[in-house]
Amino acid sequence: MSVLGVLGVGELADKMVRGLRRSGYSGTILLSPRNAECAALLANECGCRIMESNQAVVDGADTVIIGVRPRGLAGLATQVTLRENQHLVSLMAGISLEQLRAAFPGAKCVRVMLSYAALFNQSTIVICPPDPLAEALLMPLGQLVVLDDESSFELATVAACMNGWFYFLLHDLQQWLSEKGLSAQDARTLVLGNLQDCIARAQYHPEQSLSELGQLIATPGTFTYAGLEVLMHQPVSASWGAACEVVLDGLLTRSKLEAQKPQT
């Protein structure tokens, strides 16, 4: 079984490692020494090894997972040298394959996007470009979406941001029910339960669009339809679209700015 090295032991990398262990991954996992508290917990609870330096992680690993924040890429690139064709799995949003290859010459670079649900092996995992090794490694963490081009991957990054936004929408719905008299726990159960109902039905009927599935419930004369008429005349959907545009523009702008930087 291959040895994994993790550079940047943050929240997302933590969930990823724990999910891998939860799925039965028994290979050696090497951790960078930074973020010592998080690394120590993983070492104690998940049988990982903390190395003395970032380069020691790279030297001992078959596959290197980078979980540092995007602004830390330049500094990290000065600290480590990867072997020719060594696998590099990047969790850094907005950092292109071109940038990764420039920072780590010779490495075989793959971009990955996943969520905190990796901890429970229920994440959506986006991989670009297709890579059998990365796909086999990450498949136990949830459902794979493998993309050929980076423009699609950037859109998938926008979708990943939606993951965080949904919590606030669900909170507002729970709060409304609570204010009307339901206990917070009952309101939470109802909101999450109805969301799960929608997901289950949509997955069972992939041949139908999400709008079609909704229209089968919100038929004229029903209470659902009455509420939908109100929602359709509110600017909520436009706001969500505007939020998506802001994220996508930020991702594309960062890539352009990085590409314009002089090469040293």
Stockholm file with secondary structure:
# STOCKHOLM 1.0

chainA/1-264         MSVLGVLGVGELADKMVRGLRRSGYSGTILLSPRNAECAALLANECGCRIMESNQAVVDGADTVIIGVRPRGLAGLATQVTLRENQHLVSLMAGISLEQLRAAFPGAKCVRVMLSYAALFNQSTIVICPPDPLAEALLMPLGQLVVLDDESSFELATVAACMNGWFYFLLHDLQQWLSEKGLSAQDARTLVLGNLQDCIARAQYHPEQSLSELGQLIATPGTFTYAGLEVLMHQPVSASWGAACEVVLDGLLTRSKLEAQKPQT
#=GR chainA/1-264 SS CCCEEEESCCHHHHHHHHHHHHTTCCSCEEECSSSHHHHHHHHHHHCCEECSSHHHHHHHCSEEEECSCGGGHHHHHHHCCCCTTCEEEECCTTCCHHHHHHHSTTCEEEEEECCGGGGGTCEEEEEESCCHHHHHHHGGGEEEEECSSHHHHHHHHHHHHHHHHHHHHHHHHHHHHHHTTCCHHHHHHHHHHHHHHHHHHHHHCTTSCHHHHHHHHSCTTSHHHHHHHHHHTSTHHHHHHHHHHHHHHHHHHHHHHHHHSCCC
#=GC SS_cons         CCCEEEESCCHHHHHHHHHHHHTTCCSCEEECSSSHHHHHHHHHHHCCEECSSHHHHHHHCSEEEECSCGGGHHHHHHHCCCCTTCEEEECCTTCCHHHHHHHSTTCEEEEEECCGGGGGTCEEEEEESCCHHHHHHHGGGEEEEECSSHHHHHHHHHHHHHHHHHHHHHHHHHHHHHHTTCCHHHHHHHHHHHHHHHHHHHHHCTTSCHHHHHHHHSCTTSHHHHHHHHHHTSTHHHHHHHHHHHHHHHHHHHHHHHHHSCCC
//
